[in-house]
Amino acid sequence: MVAAIGRQRLGRDQRLGDRQRVREWTMSTRSVSERISDQFGESLPSPTRGVRKLLSLVGFVAVWWLCYRFGVLNFDHFVSPVTTLVEFAGALAGQPLTEGGDTIYLHAVYSAARVAIGVGLAAVLAIPTGLVVGTSQRWGNLLYPALEAFRPIPPIAWLPIAIIVFPTLALGSISVPLPALFVVFVGAFFPIFTNTIEGARNIEVEYRRAAESLGASSGDVFRHVVLPATLPSIITGLSLGVGLGWITVVAAELLTGGPGLGYIIMQGSRLLQNQIVVIGMLAVGALGYASSLLVEHLGYWLMPWSTMEETQ
């Protein structure tokens, strides 16, 4: 009996000792990792947002070069990134993309002007209409079904009708192709319209009732409650509308011709100069990204409280 009790105590002591050694080993390992982190981790600053974006671009070019070098998916028949970057640098220096052609800046100005005018007209019409539909059930029942029926139609599908209905205006030596503007308008209208409606409909009823209980009129409720609460959705719609504006303007320029980034993409394809195609695509991507940043800063300017919430 005494021997059995002794063996039980010995086994319990061994288990306790094993647990203690495991705990000490874990603590020592953790302390070593913490010392390494304190010595190296804090001394090496984390990459900034700009560095991360630059690394993503470098990674994209590296993948492109590897695909070209090893002929992945017939990339060996495409243009190399080195040739494209050299041509792109020359285009940025003001060299014409094609012999006797215009510079990339002129094409970019034409495309950017079409996007700005089309998206601007869409915002001027879509935001008030969305606010009316989102805040008034009567107007919502009247306008929403008709507009919703047109929303699934691709914007580029309107181009044949727009070419017939809308002429090309001539302002001196500058031609304004209204069909392309209309296609951009249609592409940007519905994202702004639907997001404005959702923002107006998702406002808490208690906010309106609280303002009305304090003596606010209908105009005061709209100005101080409805509009500020809908602004985030409006900015989201504008961001989506600008992106679709660039998509539709390139598609319209591919078909209608005339100066523009879509036109030079088509010209590069016809001349079998793939570097011109890629340069046009890069220009569209850069301008689209800049447009999104512009809308983002517009949102910060209209909603200063959003920046305060991010810093907290």
C-alpha angles and dihedrals in degrees: 000000000000091000092051092050090049092051090050091051091047092051091048091050091050092051091049090048092050091050091049092051092049090050092049091048091050092049092048092049091049092049091051092051091047091051091050090049092048092048101044110009099060094040091057109067117221114253114268124240092259092053091050091051090049091050090052090054092047089050091051092052090047092053090047091052093048091051090049094045096051098033098243110182091350091303087143087073090055128078120277120245091238092058091045094050091049091051090045091053089051091050090051088051089060102262115147114253092224132024108280091001133123128269122263090249092064092050091047092051092052093049094043091050091052092049093047094049095043096046091042092054090045092052093047090055103030100050098054092040092049092049091051093047092044096049102035121059092195094054090040092057089048102045109022100068093051094047093043090056090060096044098082092054109103111244093232089058087070092060099089090051091044092052090055098042103036121055128211109257120219114213102183107295092345121088119207111204104210094189091064091046091051092051091051089047092053093046093052098038102070099048090051092043097049095043091050090052093050092048093051094046095048095060112120112251090221091067092057093044091049091052092046091049088057091056100263116157125225090265092050091050091051094046099042103029114019100040098045091046091050096047096088091055091046091053090049090052091049091052091051091044093053091050092050089044091062092045093051096042091055091048091049093048091050089060105031099041124207127116115328143098092271089055094054090048089056091045091052090051092050092048092045089238102138093180089067089051091052092045090054091049092049091050091051091049093049094048092045091052091048090050091053090051089050091053090047092054089046088057091051090051094049094041108037090165090068091064090048090054092050093053094051 
